[in-house]
Amino acid sequence: MNPIIKVVSALRYVANHPANRDRKVRAVMEYGFIQIAARIVPGDVCVKFPNSTRLLVSPHMKGAAHFITPPLCEFEDMAFVMHFLRPEETFCDVGANIGAFSVLASGVTGAKSIAFEPSPETFEMLQCNIRLNNLTSRVRTMQAVVGGQIGTAQFSSGLGTENYVTKSAGEKTVAVPMTTLDHELATTPATVLKVDVEGFETEVFSGGKQTLQNPALLALIVERNGSGNRYGYDEAALHTEIRSCGFKPHSYAPFTRTLHPIGDNDVGNIIYIRDFTTVYERLRSAPSFQIGSLKV
């Protein structure tokens, strides 16, 4: 992408972010300052997250800087997790990255989390964030790929938060364990499942047939952006399979606590829900979370 277009797109995103709706100009100025400062100052950046949680971010890790500001970079999906989950329920985070969703699920709602992240570098940051928020007793972390069978997989390295499963070993790959959803969740069913694995989603669900059909699973957040093409996967077929298990695609409006049906072919992070009435009542009755001066 052209650098100028990339910068303009980033500034437009910041200005239009829901958390900045009453402070667009100030937010853009803060974004520019923080992005420059984060790259000049050595070391990691500690970002204030909702309520009393925090997130440690390495601005020099490719793709990680977008967690710095605005801190809730996937606002609608993150708000859905915080409004939906209840204490002691289980959140399964496949492609946990540096742990943002797991910190919100366990640090804000009191749920238990199982977080899978294959990249050694990113997994180290994930563990730092779990310790930073005193969540070691609530979050189980696993350095593993989640796929269609138990074994090993090759994972790219050096791409920060954008690493992915690769089919062959090479100079810039690392061998990591591979497990399945059905194996890991056999005795601890998830209430919410988030899957964001750079196009490997089809393989994740091929090892999660029982998980997907388990009535305890009430909601999914699944990325759909065409990345499955790198493996030759048909993302449309996967999302048809998800819907066949009783899930319907929605978007979420955090400020009004409302769900809105979306089309079967929409892309992005898709929120799938089962049992609309139960989900709607949970969202409406959830306590608010605080991020800066904003209460949602």
DAZI-V142978 format. One record per backbone hydrogen bond with DSSP energy under -1.0 kcal/mol. NH is the residue of the N-H (numbers start at 1). CO is the residue of the C=O. Records with the same first field share a line. If there is no record, write none. Layout:
NH: CO, CO
This chain:
6: 2
7: 3
8: 4
9: 5
10: 6
11: 7
12: 8
13: 9
14: 10
15: 11
16: 12
20: 17
21: 18
23: 20
27: 23
28: 24
29: 25
30: 26
31: 27
32: 28
33: 29
34: 30
35: 31
36: 32
37: 33
38: 34
40: 36
41: 37
45: 57
47: 55
49: 53
51: 290
53: 50
55: 47
57: 45
61: 58
64: 61
67: 64
68: 65
73: 71
78: 74
79: 75
80: 76
81: 77
82: 78
83: 79
84: 80
85: 81
88: 110
89: 86
91: 112
92: 192
93: 114
94: 194
95: 116
96: 116
99: 96
103: 99
104: 100
105: 101
106: 102
107: 103
108: 104
109: 104
111: 105
112: 89
113: 138
114: 91
115: 140
116: 93
117: 142
123: 119
124: 120
125: 121
126: 122
127: 123
128: 124
129: 125
130: 126
131: 127
132: 128
133: 129
134: 131
135: 130
138: 135
139: 135
140: 113
142: 115
144: 142
145: 177
147: 179
151: 178
153: 176
155: 174
156: 164
157: 172
161: 62
162: 159
163: 160
166: 154
173: 170
174: 155
176: 153
178: 151
179: 145
182: 207
184: 180
185: 181
191: 90
192: 90
193: 219
194: 92
195: 221
196: 94
200: 197
204: 200
205: 201
206: 202
208: 205
212: 208
213: 209
217: 214
218: 191
219: 191
220: 272
221: 193
222: 270
223: 195
224: 268
229: 226
230: 227
231: 228
233: 228
238: 234
239: 235
240: 236
241: 237
242: 238
243: 239
244: 240
245: 242
246: 243
247: 242
248: 273
250: 271
251: 260
253: 258
257: 253
258: 253
260: 251
262: 249
266: 263
268: 224
270: 222
271: 250
272: 220
273: 248
274: 218
279: 275
280: 276
281: 277
282: 278
283: 279
284: 280
285: 281
291: 294
294: 291
296: 289
